[in-house]
Amino acid sequence: MNRKSLELNQGFQLAYLQDRQQSLVGRAAEGTPSNSELYLKLLLVTIFLPEGLSFFIGDFRLTVARVLICVMSIAAISRLSQRGRGAVVCVPSDIVAPLAGIWMMLAATVTDGLTGLKGAGIEAISFTGAYLCFRYLLGPRDNPVRVARFSCKLILVVIGVALLDPLTDRPFTYDFIKGITGYVKPSYEDALALRSETFFRNGGIRAMGPMEHSILFGAVCVWFGTLAFTTFRTRVFGWVVAGIALVGVLVSQARSPLLAYVIGFALAILYAATPRFTKRWKLVGLAVTVLLVVVFTFSGKPVVTLVRLGGVSAEAAWYRQAIWEAGGPVVLASPIFGIGLNGDWNWQSHGALVSASVDAFWLGAAMNYGIPGSALILFTLVSSCWLGAIDRSPYLTPEEGRLSVALGIVIATIVFVGFIVHFWGICFILIAVFAGMRANLAEIAVLRERAARAAET
């Protein structure tokens, strides 16, 4: 072993020992946040900035978050290139995420030429770039728990802003930004004039805050509520965030996120209640597989059956079924590259549909980028967890271990709800953030283990 590698391993071992020592007193590694952590926290803040604060560069409408993602993803790639051979761990999603971005641009170019490339290019950079930032800008010496804790505090601010919607009986953030920048979204104006369910339900306005839709606001409440409850369950902080997140879901009046909240917290409680049962996730996976096989075998309307089993209203269930019935043949007719971002899928032919909105993320992605594009996005999320149950690693602090499980649960809710909810804008970026953080934790566990073993020899 040469001197340089010995110094590197000793550095990893020192970071590991410091983390373990601090975990013994029941708290995460405090220390001084690195510049990378500060940059990622800044990026998280900009991700939640309202759409009305975007700006044009030429023909491109950009948000501050997308600009930062472009810059920081270059920094992430640069940092990766400077690592030594022993300081890199390949998680399957490291390969799949760039492939997803490349395929999105390729498919859009094939279907819509340069016009499609411009639109898909921004989406690809948002997804793959966000993954790269949260995957490579944190290393074994850094503490991803601090980033997670900051994100949970940030969601409290987002919920507080969103509560102004029902309190003022208007989309407060949208109106406020419109008054400053003059940004007007015609679809919002039409929905407000008609008092449609986009903004109103049960006689009151639905909370949305800086998000693009109430359903998306409800989704992020679920994700960060689950993250806080699972990671910080031994602290009041985790319970407070989870409780306030539930309030956010309720005021969004979105049924699908409420179902996701129940699923996420059921999995979190199962994890907390079975600390010695290592086969819990295989058992859950088996139960879900059996349920799906039974439903798709014996039900003539499987989407309706599954959605109704989740407690969602019959009206919403039949509408989702109609979307899959109309959109499925479109995907099968263009399975490789899809019909493009602006393709006409003739939704008017189905009498139950009232708009071109595809309320199913995986179906919508397949329509836009073909089945390979949708599959690559899905595999990016799933394969970020393929290095196993790292929460049992002795080289992670207890909170880091629970964070890895929390991210896995969040990803599970994204995959499930993605069949009945469409994710775009802020949520589309966040699903890549969660995958990048989970893969980063897997690498940290492996690198610390290597360093510890090297120090013992």
N, C-alpha and C positions, 0 to 999 in steps of 0.2 A: 504494500500500500504506500503510495507516494505521500509526500508531506501535504500537498494541496488537498488531496481527498481526505486525509486524516483531519485537517483543520475544518473542512466542510462538514464531516461527520460529527466532529465534536460540537460544531455550532448547532447542528440539528439536535444532538443529544442534550445540549444545554437548554435549548428551547423546550424540549420535552420535559426535562426535569423541573424547569420553572413552572410549566403548566400544571404538572402533577402536584407540586408543592402548593400552588395556589388553590387547586381544587380541594385539597385536604381541609382547608378552612372554609369550604362551602361557597366559593365564589369563583367566577371566571377569571382568567388572567386579565389583570387590569392593565398595568404598564402604560406606556405612551403609544397611542395609535400611530401606525406608520403612515407615510404619505399615501400609500395605496388605499388604505382603509378610508382616509379622509376623502380621496377622490371618489371612491365607490359610494360613500355616503352622499356626496354632492350629486352624483349621478342619480341616486335614488330620489333625491328631492326633485330634480328636474323631470324625472319620469312622471311624477304626479302633477306637473304643471298643466293647466287647462289647455285644451286644443286651440282656444282663441289666442293664445300667446305665440302661436307659430308664425313663421315669416317666410317670405319667398327669396330664393336665390335662383335667378333665372326662371325656369319653368318649375322648379322644385319647391314645394311647400315643406319646410323643415321645422322641426321642433328643437328646442335647446337640447333635449335628451338625445335626439338622433345625432346632432352635431358632436356632442360629447362622446357618444358611443363610437362614432367614426374615429375620433382622435384617440380615445382610450383603448380601442381594440388594436390600433397600430402599436401603442405602447405595450399592450399585453403580448402581442406577437413578438415584439422586440425582446421583451423579458424572457419569453420562452426560448428564443434563439440563443440567449446568453447562458442558458443553463448547461451544466455538464451532463454527460450521459447518465450518471447515477442519480441525478436530481430531477428526473422526469419520469412520471408514471402515466402510461397511456390508458385512459378510461375509454371504453368504446364510443361514448358520446363525443369524444374529442375528434373522432373521424366523421361521425354521422352529422354533427351540427354544420360543419363547413359544406358537406355534401348537400345538406338540405338547402342552404343558401344558394349554392351553385345551381341546383335543380330548379329552384323557384325562378331564377333569372333565365335559365335555358328554356323552361316551359313557356314563360311569358313571352319570350322573344319569338318562339316558334308560332305561338297563337296570335300575337298582336304586333310583332316587329319591334321597332325601337320604342314605340309608345308603350308597349307592354313591359319592355325592359326597364324603362324609367320608373314605372310604378312598382314593379316587382323588385327592382334593385333597392329601393328604399326599404321595402319590407324585409328583404334578405339581410341587409345591413343591420336593421333593427334586431332581427332574431339572432343571427350568427354573431354579430358584434357584441350584443349583450351577453351572450353565452361566453365569449372569449374574455370579456372584461372580468366577469365574476369567477371565471375558471382560472385565470393565470395571474391576476394582479395580487392575489393573496398567496403567501407561501407558508412553509412550516413554522416560521417565526411569528407569523401574524395570527390574529384571533378572529375567526369568522363569526364567533358568537357576538362580538361587539357590533358587527355589521347587522346581524340579525336583531339584536336588541334595539339598535337605532331604527331599523325598519319598522319594528313594532311600535315604537314611540311616534314615528312618522304617521303610521296609519291612524293613530289617535287624533292627530291634527286633521287628517283627511276626513275622518268621521265627524269631527267637530264642525268643519266647514260644511259638510253635507247636511248636517242637522238644520242648517239655516234655510234649507229648501222648504221643509214642512213648516218651520216656524214662521216663515214669511209668505208661505203659500205661493211660491214662484221659484223657478230655477235660479237661485240666487247667484251662484258662481257664473253661470252663462250670462245672465243679465249684467252682472258687474263687469265682466271682461268685455262684453259688447259695448258698454258705455265708455270703456277706456280705449279700446282698439278699433271699435266699429265692426268687429267680426260678427257676421251674421250667417247662420246655417239655415238655409231654406227649409230643410226637413224638420228642424226644431220649431221654426215659426209656424209651419203648417200644423204640426202636432199640437202646439199650444193653442192655436186658434180653434181647432176641432176638439180640444180637451180629450185627445186620444189616450189609450193606455200606455203609450210611450212615456207620458209624463204623469198621468192621473190614474188612480185606482181607488176604489172604495170611498169615493167622495173627496179625496185629498191628493196632494201632489206627492209623487214618489221622490225620495232622496236620491240625488245623483252626485252632488258635489263637483269636484273637478274632473270626474270621469265622463266618458262619452255616453253612458247609458246607465240607468238604474240597475240593470242586471249585472253590468260590469262592476259597479260599486259594491253590490252584494257579494260578488265573487271575490273581490280583493279582501273584503271583511272576513270571509270564510278562510281564505288562505293565511292571512296574517294572524287571525284569531287562533287557528289551529297551530300555527308556528309558535306563537307565544305560549299557548297552553301546554304543548308537548315539551318544549325546550325549557321553559321556566316554571314548570308545574310546582316546584318546591318553594316558589316565591309568590308573594302577593301580586307582584307585577304581572306574572303570567295569567293569573285568574282575572285580574282587572281588565287586561287587554282582551281576553276571551269574552268577558261579559259585555264590554263596550262594543266589541265586534258583533255580538249577537244583536245588540240594539241597532247597529248599522244595517244588518241583514233585514231586520223587521221593518225599519223605516224605508228601506228600498222597495218593500212590498214585492219582492221577486221570489217566486216559488222555487225555482230550480236552485238558487244559492242556499235557500233554507234547507232543501234536501241535502245539498253538499255539506252544509254545516253539521247536520245530524250524522252523516257518514264519517266526516273527518273526526268529529269528537268521539264517535263510537270506536273508531280505530285507535285514537289516542288513549281512550280509557282502557281498551283491551291491552294495549302495550304496557300501560302503567300497572294493570292488575295481574299481568302474567310475566313477571320479570325472569322467571326460570324456565318458561315454556318457549323454547327456541324455534319450535315448528309452527308458531302462531300464524305467520304470514302464509305459509304453505297451506294451512287449513283454511284460511280466509280465501285464498286463491281457488282452492278446490271447491268451496261452497259457491263462489261466484260463477265458476265454470259450470257446475251442475245446474245452477239456476238458469243461466243463459241457454244451455242445451235444452232444458225442459221447455222454456218459454218459446224458443225458436222452433221447437219440434211440434208443440201442441197448440200454439196460438196462431190464429190467422192474422192478427195484428200485433206483432211482437213489440213494436215501439210503444203502442198504446198500453199494452200489458205492463211493460217495465216501468213506464212513467207513472202509471196508476199505482203500481206497487210501491212507488216512492212517495205516494201521498200527494202528487201534483194533480190539479183539477182535470176533469175529463176533457174540458174544452182545450186546455193546453196540450193534453196527451194526443188528441185527435189532430190537432194542428201540426204537431211534430211528425206524426205518422204521414200526414199529407205532404210535408216537406220531403221526407225520405222517399215517398212514392213518386213524387215529381222529379226530384233531383237524382235519384238512383239511376234511372235510365240515361240521364244526361251524362253521368260519369262513365257508365258502361259503353256509351257511344264514343267517348273520347277518353279512354282509360289512361293513356300514357302522358299526355300533356294537358289534359283538361280543355276547357273552353275559354280560358283567359280571365283576367280580372274584370273585364267589361262584357263578357259573353252573355248573350241572351239565352236563358234556359227555358223560355216559354212557360213561365209559371202560371200565366193566365189560363192555360189549358186545364188546370186543376181547379175545380169549382170551390174548393175549401180554402184556397190561398187568397190573401188580400194584398200581398206585396211581394217584391222580389227578394226580401230578406230571407237568408238561409240561416235559420236558428239552430245550426248544428255545425260546430267548428270543423270536425273531421270531414264531414260531407262537403262543406264549403271549401276547405283546402283542396280536396280531391277535384272539385269542379274548377278551381282556379289553376291548380298546378298538376293535375293528374293524380292517380292513385300513388305513384312513387313519391310525389311531393308531400302528400298527406302522411304517407307511411314514414318518410324520413323525419318529419317533424315529430311524429309519435315516438319513433325509435330514439330520437335525441333525448326526450324526456325519460323514457324507460331505461335506456342503456346507461344513463348517468348513475343508475343504482346497481349496475351489473357486477361491481366488485364485491358485492355481498353485504351482510349486516355488519357494518363497521362500528355500530354502537357498542359491540362487545370488545372492541379493540382496547387493550390496556394502555395504548399510546395516545388516546384521546382523553380529554377531560370529560367528566360526566355530562356537562352541558353540551360539549361538542358532539358527544355520542347521541344525546337526545335530539340535538339539532339535525343530525343526519336522518333520524327516524322521522322527525317532523317534516323535513323536506320530502321524504318518501311518501308520507301521507298526503301532503299537499299535491304532489304529482299525481297520486292516485285519484284524488278528487277532480283534478284538471282533466285527466283522461276520461273519467266517467261522465262528468257534466258536459264535456266537449261534444257528446253525442246529442245533447238537447239544448245547448247554449253556444252562441257564436262569440269568439274572443277576437278583439281587434284593438288597435291603438295601444293604450297603456297595458292592458292585459296581455297582449301578444308579446310585448317586451318582457313582462314579468315572468311568463312561463319559461323563457330562456334564462332569465336570472336564476330561477329556482334550480334548473338543471345544472347551470354552471356552478352554483354553490355546492350542490350535492356531489358533483364530480371533484370539486376542489377539496372537500372534506375527505373523500376517498384517497386522493393523492397524499394529503397531509398524514393520514394514518399510516400509509405504506412507507413514506419517507422517514417518519419518526421511528418506525419499526426497524428499517434498515440502519438508521443511525445508531439506535440502541444496540443492535446486534454487533455492529462494527466496533462500537466502543467496548464491548465485552471481550472482543478477541485481541 
